[in-house]
Amino acid sequence: MSVSTNELAYGSGRSAGGLSSDAEDLRASVHDAARRARVAARDLARLTADAKNSALLAAADAVVAATDSIIAANADDLQRARDAGIDEAMLDRLALDARRVAGIADGLRQVAGLPDPIGEILRGSTRPNGLRLRQIRVPLGVVGMVYEGRPNVTVDAFGLTLKSGNAVLLRGSSSAATSNTELVRVLRESLVASALPADTVQLLDSRDRVTVTHLIQARGLVDVVIPRGGAGLIDAVVRDAQVPTIETGVGNCHVYVHADADLALAERIVLNSKTRRPSVCNAAETLLIDRAIADVAVPRLVGALQAAGVTVHADLAVPGVVPVTDADFGTEYLSLDIAAAVVDDLDAAIRHIERYSSGHTDAIVTANLGAAQEFTDRVDSAAVMVNASTAFTDGEQFGFGAEIGISTQKLHARGPMGLPELTTTKWIVLGDGQIRPT
């Protein structure tokens, strides 16, 4: 179940003059959690890589050991979601089974095997006056996460923030509350067993949307907030946050089949991009076909999609397609739906992408190296694929172990966010008595 725009419609009928006593209690609870996180973050910033890696491996083992209790908790969430009439795409995002729990644990192990970014020297110099300068990576501090009904994000966020020396405040959706509670219980107990602060990870109350407000407006207590979910959630957080925000993006992803494409290759890529897991942000939502090959490519590619159960929204003379609207081309379906169009050439495809893409991932299928180069030069997205599925825009697939989100902004972090994106820098200046001339 996703967090709707209504769930993030801050204010909830409260008067502009102040908060109700319940809301005041929730603000105090969020701020108290943030203060405890700051205390934990100071300890985490000084941990050795070995200590963090050992804790991550222990947490992975603890998650696997708790598989049965995690799945039981998730079953409660799934039943409530079904009773509420939630669609299948959102149920898929919410669902956990033994395979997915094992995958979550493997993500922690992969993060443990990655290089520790903390202390990395990015640049340095010795000035003519003898001052020795170096710029190093340091943790951000306290990271707030606001995310929708995907329990795996709970553990991914924990793993990446711990490895990068940060404490994390998690505010998941109410739809995954039971799953998230059990996962965080397991993680906190594992931290204590590893002699690390339990407040490295904390789960905020998801029963009242006002906790989101208090988290994203906890200026001075929270260092950065990362929203991860649908457009309504992201827009609401970015609009109302009073702390720095890293904007993760909606995935309106395109696959353009160029005039010089191998159609067998194109069919595999289009099907994988759309149908592998349609409920995630790297799934393709629009298919563009070059007019030069449309007579052959349209029936083949549209037919393959329809055979896979995909509803094609297009103005094409193919049986079974649904008439397309302009709004369809701007839609992140997150379902077995795709918009499709024939475009005149490469330039027209790029113009279409410029107009409708969310800047997440866009792909070209072509055997023409010049066309591929022009596409990658001109398409301004966080990830641009050549002859590869859009499904590869993923932290694990990029070798990051996991991801905290996929950023579509252009400052600090862009694309899948791994460990380096959860750091900032500071300058160390070593002198031997230098003073600046007046």
N, C-alpha and C positions, 0 to 999 in steps of 0.2 A: 504493500500500500504506500503510495507516495504522500508526502506532506503537501497538502493543497495550499493554494494562495490564501484561502480563508484561515488555515491553521496558523499562518504567519501574518495575519491582519492584526497588527499590534494595536493594543488599546482595549480590545475585548469589552467595549461598552463602559470602560472606566472613565471617570470624570477627568478632564484635563488638569484639574487642580491637584491631583495626587493619586496615590495608589490605594486600593483597598487593603485591609489588614492582611488578607491572604496573599495578595500580590507583594506586599511589603515583606512578608515572611519568605516568599520565594526569592525576592531580590537578595535578602540577607543570606539565604542558603547558597545562591549562586556565587555571591561575592566571597562568602566564607570558603567555598570550594576553590575559588580562584586564588585566595590567599594561601591556602594549603598547597596548591599547585606551585605557587612561586617558591615556597620553602623547598618543595621536592626538586624543582628545577635547579636550584642552586647546588644541590648535591649531585644531580644528574650531569651537570655541566663539567664536573671534575672527574667523572668515572673514566676508567681506562676502557679501551676497546674490548679487552678480554672480559672485563666484568659485565659489560653490556651484552656481549655475545653469549656469555654463559647464561645470563638471565633470559635472553630470547630463546635459547634452546630449551631451557627449563620450561618456559611458558608454552612452547610448542608441544612438549611432552604432556604438560598439564591439560592442554586443550584436547589432545587425542584421548587422554585418560577419562575426560569428562564428556566424551562423545554422546553417551546415552542421555545424560541430563541436559545437554545442549539441544539435542534433537527433541526431547520431550518438551522443553521450554518453547522451542520453535513451533511445535505442533499446536500449542495454545494460541500463538500468534496467528498461525495459518487458519485455524478454525474461526477466530474472530474476524479475520479478513474475509473469509468465505461468507460468513454470516452477514457481513456488511456489503456483499456484492462486488467485491474488488475484482478487477479483470485479471485475466490469466497472465498478462505480462508483468503486472505488479506482484502477483503471487509467485511468479518465477524468481523475481528479485528477492523476495522475502524468504523463500524456502531453503532449508538446510537438510542435507542427508549425510550419511557417513562419508561419502566421497567428497562432498563439499567441505565438511569439517576437516578431513584429512588435508584437503587443499589449502585451507586457511592455515593449518599448522605448518605445512610445507612453506608457505609464504614467510612465516617467521624464521624458519631455518635458512631460507634464501637471504633474508635481510641480514641474519647473523654472519653469513659468508661474504658480505659486501665490505669493501674498504670503508673504514670509519672516516667521515669527512671532517670531524672536529680536529682543529689544530693544523689542517692543511694550509700551507703557505701559498697564497695566490700570487703575490708579487712582493718584491722588496728591493731596497737599494741603500746605498750609503751616500749621504749628501756630502757636498764639498766641505761642510763644517764638521764632518765626522759623525753626525747623527746616523744611526742605523735603523732603517724602517722596514717593517714587514707587515703585510696584511694577511690575517689568518681567519679561517672559518670558525665561527662560534655558534652555539644554539640560538634560536629565536627566543626561547624562554617558555612561555605558556601559550599553547596553541589551542584555540577553540574550534571544534568541528560541529557543524550543523548539517545533518544528512538525513536522507530518506530511508525507506524500509529495506536496507541491505545490511544484514548483520555482519557480513564479512568485512565491511568497512570498519567496524568496531575494532577488529583485531589488526587489520592492516594499519590503521591509524596508530594504534598502540605500538606496533613493531617499528614503524618508521620514526615516530617521535622519540621512542626510547633510544634507538640507535643514534639518532642525531642529537641526543642530550636534552630533549624537551619534555615537559610535562604536558598532558593533554586533557582537556575537558570535552567530553562527548555529549552532544545533545542529539540523539537519534529521534526517529519519529515514534509516536505512540503505537503505531502498528507493529513495531519490532521490540516493544518494551520488555517483554518477558525474555526473549532471546538475548537482547543486549545485557539485561541484568545478570543473566547466568554467565555470559561470556566475561563480563567485567569482574564478577565474583571470582571466577577461575583465574583470571589474570592477576588480580590483586593478591590473592592467596599465594600465587606463584612468586610474585615480587617479594613478599614478606619472607618466603622460604629462601630466596636468593639474597636476603639482607639488603634489599632496596626499598625505598619508600613506597608504600601502597598507593599514596596519592600521586604517583607517577601517572596513573590513569584514574579518572573519575567519570561517573555517568550522572548527568543532570536529569532532573525530573522531566518527563515528557508529557505529563498529564495536562499541563497548562502551557499554552503557547507563549505566555509572558516570560517563561524562562529563556526563550530565545532572545527576547528583547534585552533581558538583563545580561546575558552573555555577550552579545555583540555591542553593548554599550558600556561594558566594564572597562572604561578607559583607565589606564594605569595599573590594571590588574591582569588583563589579557593582552598579549603582545600582537597576536594576529588571529583572525577568524577565517576559516575556509568553509564555505558552503558547498555541498556536493549533492546534486539532485536535479530536479526539473527546473524549468524556467521560472515558475512562480516562486519557488524557494530562493533561488539565486538572486532574482531581481529584488525580492523583499529584503534579503540580508544586505546586499550591496547598497540599497537605497537608505536603510536605516542604521547601518553600523556606524559606531563612533570610534571603533578601533580599526587599524589597517585590515583590509580584506583582500584575499587572493581569490579572484573570481574563476571558479571552474565552470566549464561551458556545456551548454546544450549541444548535442551532437546531431546537427542536420548535415549529414555526410553525403558526398556525391561520388559516384563512379561514372567516369566518362569513357566510353568505348570509341576510340579514335578510328579514323578511316583505315589506318594501317594496323589494326589490331588483329591478333590471332583469335578467332571467335571461340575456339575450344578453350583457350586460356581465359578469354573474357567471361565465358559462361561459368567456369569454376570460380573466378574471382567475384563475380556478381552474386552468385548463389551463396558463397561463403560470407560475403560482406553483409548480405541481408538476412540469411536464415540461420547462421550459426547460433546466434543468441540475439533475437531481435529486440529484447528489452533493455539492451545496454547502449551507452552513448556512442560507441564506435560502430554501431550497425548502420549500413547504408540506408538512406531514406529517399534518395533520388538517383535514377539511372538516366544518363544522357547518351544518346546514340548518334554518331555522325551520319549526316544525310547521305554521304557517299556510299555507305554500306547498309543503309536502312532497309532496303528491300530484302536482304538476307538476314541481317542482324536482328531486326525487330521481331519477326515471328520466332526466331530461335531463342532469343533471350527472354522475351515476354512469355513465350510458351514454357520455358524452363522454370521461370519464376512461378507461373500459375500451377505447373505440375508439382511444385514444392509447397503449394498451399498459400502463395502470396497473392493478395489482391493488388492489382496494378491499376493505378490512377493515371489515365493518359487519354489524350485525344488521338488515338491510333485506331486504324481499321483492323483491329484484332478482336475476335470474339472474346467476351468475358471481361474486358477492361471496363473500369468505372470512369465516367467523365471526370476530368481533372479540373481543379480551380486554381487560381493564383495562390490562394491560401495553402493549398496542398503542397506547393513547392517550398513553403516556409515551415512545414510541419515536421516535428520530430515525432514520428508515429510510435516508436517503441513497441511495434506489433508487426504482424505479417502483412504489412502494407508498404507500398513503395510508389512514389510518383515517377513518371517516366516521360521523356520528351525526345524528339528528334531535333538536333541542332545543326546549323548549316556547316560549321567547321570548328576548328580548334578555338578560334577567336570568340565565336558565339558561345561555345561551352564555357570558356573562362568568364565571359560577361555574365552568363547565367549563374555561375558559382559566386561571382562577386556580389550579385544581387541577393542570392538566397542563402548562401552558406553561413553557418554559425562560426566558421573559423576553426572548427575542430579538426576534421580529417577529410581530405578530398583526394581522389585517386584517378589516374589515367591508365588505360590499357592500350599499349601501342608497341609496335616493333620499330618505330621511327625515333631514333635518338634525338633528332632535332626537335620533334614535337614534345618529347618527354622533357627536354631541357627547357623549352619555352613554358611548358606547364608548370614545372617546379619553380622557374624564375618568377612567374606572374601570379600564381595562386598564393594568396596571403593567408595561409592557415597554419595552425600549430603543427600539423603533420601533413605532408604531401607524399602520396604513395605512387610509385611507378610499377605497374605489373604486380601488384600485391594487394591483398585484401585490406579493407579499412579496419578489420578486426585486430590487426597488429598494433594499433595505437593503444598500448596497454603497458603499464609499468613493468609487469613481469616479463612480457614479451620483449621489452626494450632492455632487459637485464637489470632492472632496478629492484627485483625481489617482490615488490608490491608497489602500489602507488597511493598517494594521499588524495589524488584527484587528477584531472586533466585540465590544465589551465588554458583558457583561450584569450587571456589578457596578454599584454606585451611588456609589462614591467616585472622584473625580478624572476618570474617563473613563467614558462610557456610550454605547453604539451604535458606529457605524463610527468608528474612531480614525484621525484624520489628523494633521496637523502640530501643532496646538495641544496635542493629548493627549500628545505626546512632549516636552513642555516642563514645567518647573516655574517657580517665580518666586523672585525675591529682591527685597529692599527696598534702595533706595539712599536714604541720609539725608544731606543736605547742611546743614552748619551753618557758623557763623562764630564759634565759641568757646563755644557753649552748654554749660553743665554742669548736671547735675540737682541740685536742692536736696536737702540732707540732711534 
